[in-house]
Amino acid sequence: MLSQWQCIRQNIGTWYGSFTQFSPEGEQVKDTPSVLTLKETVPDQTMQLVLERTPPGGTTDVTTRSFSAPGPAPYVYFFESGAFTQGPAQWTAFAQFGAEMCLTVGDRRARFVIMYDSGVDGSARLKYVVLIRETQTEGAQFAEPTMTPAQIKGRWTGTLSALSASMEPMTIGSSEWQFDLSTKRFSLSCQDTLKEQAGEGQTRKLSLAGERLSDNVFLLEGEIDYRLLGLPNGTYCLVPDVIQKVGEFRVEVGWLRDDGMRSRLIRYYDNRSVWTHSALIEDKLDCKQ
């Protein structure tokens, strides 16, 4: 197993892309070109991140951040592919809540920033989603089209790697994901199983059913209602529509790539709204169904 520092190294380099913001209804709000550079300033000791964002017709905003080994944990955890998640350790009423999640494949990344707005009743409602598509080749484009429901229809199976919030050794497991379409109603069921070191594995399940709000936006009802947003270049997010003190929930993003594989990244929260672990899933459509 690689150390966190070694995992972070998978993201070293210059990333050219843009920050594209979407409303909960899936409408593009704005798009801001960006250049992000991550370099190891002192081997095995320090790294520096420089982010430049230049809005159309505006001036460049520069953000600089440095961190030391072993990395910026406990709020940012990296997987061996370079994928990472960061966010608060717990959802609490009247406090800002959100997450940044990044999927990395070769010299391309799909990052997601998901933010919620606190209400006067103590709940948190989805405010916006930012999709950040980046490549290490200036001017390169993502080939995948906007994700459509038909592309993720069916049963998906794959492998799961998980990091706990307490940074215990990574565990592995399996995942099943079923999305069914009908004329008026849609259903989604997920089952993610972690293999424990001893004894039986831990399984997290999610069962939802709902309706299409627009071409690429679905509202799926359950103990907590979820919003499924299909986003550009094969990406999507599956996130709570409104968060309340009613049970466990997850924040999920995914990327259906042009090689037919799909990467998914999930942050799991328990029935106390405490973040317990994050999982990276690589799955594919079961052609035998």
TAQUIBEL-V465908 format. One record per pair of residues at least 12 apart in sequence whose ideal C-beta (glycine too) atoms are under 8 Angstrom apart, sorted by the first residue. I is the first residue (numbers start at 1). GAP is how many residues later the second one is. D is the distance in Angstrom with one decimal. If there is no record, write none. Layout:
i:gap:d
I:GAP:D
I:GAP:D
This chain:
i:gap:d
1:79:7.6
1:168:6.6
1:169:5.8
2:78:5.0
3:67:6.6
4:66:5.1
4:67:4.1
4:69:6.1
4:73:7.3
4:74:5.6
5:39:6.8
5:64:5.1
5:65:5.5
5:66:5.7
6:74:7.9
7:64:8.0
7:71:3.7
7:72:6.2
7:73:5.6
7:75:6.5
7:77:7.8
8:39:6.8
8:63:5.5
8:70:5.3
8:74:7.7
8:76:8.0
9:31:7.1
10:68:7.6
10:70:7.5
10:71:6.4
10:72:2.9
10:94:6.3
11:27:5.4
11:67:8.0
11:71:4.9
11:73:7.8
11:91:7.9
11:93:6.8
11:98:7.5
12:26:5.2
12:27:6.3
12:28:6.2
12:35:7.8
13:24:7.4
13:25:6.7
13:123:5.2
14:21:6.6
14:22:7.2
14:23:4.7
14:122:6.5
15:20:7.2
15:21:4.5
15:22:7.5
15:23:7.8
15:94:6.4
15:119:3.9
15:120:7.0
15:121:6.1
16:18:7.7
16:19:5.7
16:118:6.5
16:119:5.9
16:120:7.4
16:121:7.3
16:122:4.7
16:123:7.3
16:124:7.4
17:16:7.6
17:17:5.4
17:18:7.9
17:19:7.4
17:92:7.7
17:115:5.6
17:116:5.2
17:117:3.4
17:118:6.8
18:13:5.4
18:14:6.1
18:15:4.9
18:16:5.8
18:114:7.1
18:115:6.7
19:12:7.2
19:13:4.5
19:15:5.6
19:34:6.4
19:94:8.0
19:111:5.4
19:112:8.0
19:113:5.3
20:12:7.9
20:110:6.7
20:111:4.9
20:112:7.4
20:113:7.4
20:212:7.2
21:107:5.5
21:108:7.4
21:109:4.9
22:106:6.5
22:107:4.9
22:108:7.5
22:109:6.8
22:207:6.8
22:209:6.7
23:105:6.1
24:101:8.0
24:102:4.7
24:103:7.4
24:104:7.1
24:105:7.7
24:193:7.9
24:203:6.2
24:205:7.6
24:217:7.6
25:188:7.1
25:189:6.6
25:192:6.2
26:188:5.9
26:189:8.0
26:190:5.5
26:191:4.4
26:203:5.3
26:204:7.2
26:205:7.7
29:99:6.9
30:25:7.5
31:25:7.8
32:21:5.1
32:22:7.0
32:23:4.9
32:24:7.8
33:20:7.3
33:21:5.4
33:23:7.9
34:17:6.6
34:18:6.5
34:19:4.8
34:20:7.5
34:98:7.1
34:100:7.7
35:16:7.7
35:17:4.7
36:13:6.9
36:14:7.2
36:15:4.8
36:16:7.6
36:98:6.8
37:12:7.3
37:13:4.8
41:25:7.4
44:25:6.1
45:23:6.3
45:24:5.6
46:20:6.2
46:21:7.1
46:22:5.2
46:23:7.3
47:19:6.9
47:20:5.9
48:16:6.9
48:17:7.2
48:18:4.8
49:14:8.0
49:15:7.1
49:16:4.6
49:17:7.5
49:18:7.9
50:12:6.8
50:13:7.4
50:14:5.2
51:12:4.5
51:13:7.8
51:14:8.0
72:14:7.8
73:94:6.5
74:15:7.4
74:91:7.3
74:93:7.0
75:12:6.9
75:13:7.4
75:14:7.1
77:86:5.0
77:90:7.4
77:201:5.8
79:82:6.3
79:84:7.1
79:201:4.7
80:81:7.8
81:23:5.3
81:24:7.5
81:199:7.0
82:20:7.6
82:22:3.8
82:27:7.7
83:19:5.8
83:20:5.3
83:21:5.2
83:180:7.3
83:182:5.9
83:197:5.3
84:17:7.5
84:18:5.1
85:14:6.5
85:15:7.2
85:16:4.8
85:17:7.6
85:180:6.0
85:182:5.4
85:193:4.5
86:13:6.8
86:14:5.0
86:15:7.8
87:12:3.5
87:13:6.9
87:164:7.4
87:180:6.0
87:188:7.0
88:187:7.2
89:76:6.6
89:185:6.9
89:186:5.2
90:179:7.7
90:182:7.6
90:183:5.7
90:184:4.9
90:185:6.4
91:33:6.8
91:152:5.7
91:178:6.4
91:182:4.1
92:181:7.1
93:25:7.3
93:29:3.4
93:30:7.4
93:31:7.8
93:152:7.3
94:24:5.2
94:28:5.9
95:23:6.7
96:19:7.8
96:20:7.5
96:22:6.8
97:18:7.8
97:19:4.5
97:21:7.5
97:27:5.1
97:146:6.8
98:15:6.8
98:16:5.7
98:17:4.0
98:18:6.0
99:13:7.9
99:14:7.6
99:15:5.2
99:152:5.2
99:168:5.8
100:12:7.0
100:13:5.1
100:14:7.9
101:13:7.5
101:150:7.3
101:152:4.9
101:164:4.8
101:166:7.2
102:163:7.6
103:150:6.9
103:151:7.8
103:152:4.9
103:160:4.6
103:162:5.7
105:150:7.5
105:152:6.3
105:158:6.7
107:28:6.0
107:29:4.1
107:30:6.5
108:25:7.8
108:26:7.0
108:27:5.1
108:28:7.7
108:32:8.0
108:34:7.0
109:23:7.6
109:24:7.6
109:25:4.5
109:26:7.8
110:21:7.0
110:22:7.4
110:23:5.9
110:24:7.8
110:123:7.4
110:125:5.3
110:143:7.7
110:145:4.8
111:20:7.5
111:21:3.9
111:22:8.0
111:23:6.9
112:17:6.5
112:18:7.0
112:19:6.0
112:20:7.3
112:123:7.5
112:125:5.9
112:141:4.5
113:16:7.1
113:17:4.0
113:19:7.2
114:12:7.5
114:15:5.4
114:16:8.0
114:123:6.3
114:125:5.6
114:137:6.2
114:139:7.7
115:12:4.9
115:13:5.6
115:14:7.7
115:15:7.8
116:127:6.5
122:122:7.6
122:123:7.9
123:119:5.3
123:120:6.4
123:121:4.8
124:118:6.9
124:119:4.4
124:120:8.0
125:116:7.2
125:117:5.0
125:118:8.0
126:101:6.0
126:113:6.2
126:114:7.3
126:115:5.8
126:116:7.5
129:100:6.3
129:102:7.3
129:108:5.7
129:110:7.7
131:100:5.2
131:101:6.6
131:104:6.0
133:99:7.3
133:100:6.0
133:102:7.8
142:90:7.5
142:91:3.9
142:92:7.7
143:90:7.7
143:115:5.0
144:89:4.4
144:90:3.4
144:91:7.9
144:112:6.8
144:113:6.5
144:114:5.2
145:88:7.3
145:89:7.0
146:70:6.6
146:84:6.3
146:85:7.0
146:86:5.0
146:87:7.1
146:88:7.8
147:69:6.9
147:83:4.0
147:84:6.2
147:85:7.8
147:86:7.9
147:87:5.1
147:88:6.1
147:89:4.9
147:109:5.9
148:67:7.6
148:68:6.5
148:82:6.1
149:30:7.4
149:32:5.9
149:37:7.3
149:63:7.6
149:67:7.4
149:69:7.3
149:81:6.9
150:31:7.3
151:83:7.4
151:105:5.8
152:27:5.2
152:84:7.4
152:102:7.9
152:104:6.6
152:110:7.7
153:26:5.6
153:27:7.2
153:28:5.3
154:24:7.3
154:25:6.8
154:131:5.4
154:132:6.8
154:135:5.8
155:21:6.9
155:22:7.3
155:23:4.9
155:130:7.4
155:131:4.5
155:134:4.9
156:19:7.7
156:20:7.2
156:21:4.2
156:22:7.4
156:23:8.0
156:106:6.6
156:127:4.5
156:128:6.6
156:129:5.7
156:130:6.6
157:17:7.2
157:18:7.0
157:19:5.5
157:20:7.7
157:126:5.9
157:127:7.3
157:129:5.4
158:16:7.3
158:17:5.2
158:104:7.7
158:123:5.5
158:124:5.1
158:125:2.6
158:126:6.4
159:13:6.8
159:14:7.6
159:15:6.4
159:16:7.3
159:122:7.1
159:123:5.7
159:124:7.6
160:12:6.5
160:13:4.3
160:14:6.0
160:15:4.8
160:32:5.8
160:33:7.4
160:34:7.0
160:119:5.2
160:120:7.3
160:121:4.9
161:118:6.7
161:119:5.0
161:120:7.9
162:32:5.4
162:115:5.1
162:116:6.8
162:117:4.3
162:118:7.7
163:114:6.2
163:115:5.5
163:116:7.9
164:112:6.8
164:113:4.4
165:109:7.8
165:110:5.2
165:111:5.7
165:112:5.9
171:23:4.9
171:24:6.1
171:25:6.9
171:26:7.7
172:22:7.6
172:23:5.8
173:19:6.7
173:20:4.6
173:21:4.2
173:22:5.0
173:28:6.2
173:106:7.9
174:18:7.7
174:19:5.3
175:15:7.3
175:16:7.2
175:17:4.8
175:18:7.5
175:89:7.6
175:104:7.9
175:106:4.7
175:108:5.9
176:13:7.9
176:14:7.0
176:15:4.7
176:16:8.0
177:12:7.8
177:13:5.2
177:87:7.7
177:106:6.4
178:12:7.6
184:27:6.9
185:24:6.1
185:25:7.2
185:26:6.4
186:23:6.8
186:24:5.9
186:25:6.8
186:26:6.7
186:32:5.8
186:34:7.0
187:20:7.7
187:21:6.8
187:22:4.4
187:23:7.9
187:33:7.9
188:18:7.3
188:19:7.6
188:20:4.7
188:21:7.6
188:32:5.8
188:38:7.9
188:40:7.3
188:50:7.7
189:16:7.5
189:17:6.9
189:18:4.9
189:19:7.5
190:14:7.8
190:15:6.7
190:16:4.3
190:17:7.9
191:12:6.3
191:13:7.6
191:14:5.2
191:15:8.0
192:12:4.9
192:13:7.9
192:74:7.3
192:87:6.4
192:89:7.3
194:83:7.8
194:85:7.8
204:44:7.6
204:46:7.4
204:64:6.0
206:16:7.1
206:44:6.8
207:15:6.4
208:12:3.6
208:13:6.4
208:14:4.5
208:18:5.7
209:12:6.1
209:13:7.8
210:15:7.6
215:15:7.8
216:13:6.7
216:14:3.3
216:15:7.6
217:12:5.6
217:13:7.2
219:22:6.5
223:23:6.0
223:24:4.9
224:16:5.1
224:17:7.7
224:18:7.5
224:19:7.0
224:20:7.4
224:22:6.1
224:23:6.4
224:25:5.0
225:15:7.1
225:16:4.4
225:17:6.5
226:12:5.7
226:13:6.5
226:14:5.8
226:15:6.2
227:12:5.9
227:13:7.6
227:14:4.5
233:22:8.0
234:21:5.8
234:22:4.1
234:23:6.2
234:24:7.3
235:18:7.2
235:19:6.9
235:20:5.1
235:21:7.7
236:17:7.2
236:18:5.1
236:20:7.7
237:14:7.9
237:15:6.8
237:16:4.8
237:17:7.5
238:12:7.8
238:14:4.3
238:15:7.7
238:16:7.3
239:12:5.3
239:13:6.9
243:30:7.5
245:28:6.7
247:24:5.1
248:20:7.2
248:21:5.9
248:22:5.1
248:23:4.9
249:20:5.2
249:24:7.7
250:16:5.3
250:17:6.6
250:18:5.2
250:19:6.9
251:15:7.0
251:16:4.6
251:18:7.8
252:12:6.2
252:13:7.1
252:14:4.6
252:15:8.0
253:12:5.3
260:24:6.3
260:25:7.4
261:21:6.4
261:22:7.6
261:23:5.5
262:20:7.4
262:21:5.4
262:22:6.6
263:17:7.2
263:18:7.2
263:19:5.9
264:15:8.0
264:16:7.4
264:17:4.1
264:18:7.9
264:19:6.8
265:13:7.1
265:14:7.4
265:15:5.6
265:16:7.5
266:12:6.6
266:13:4.8
266:15:7.1
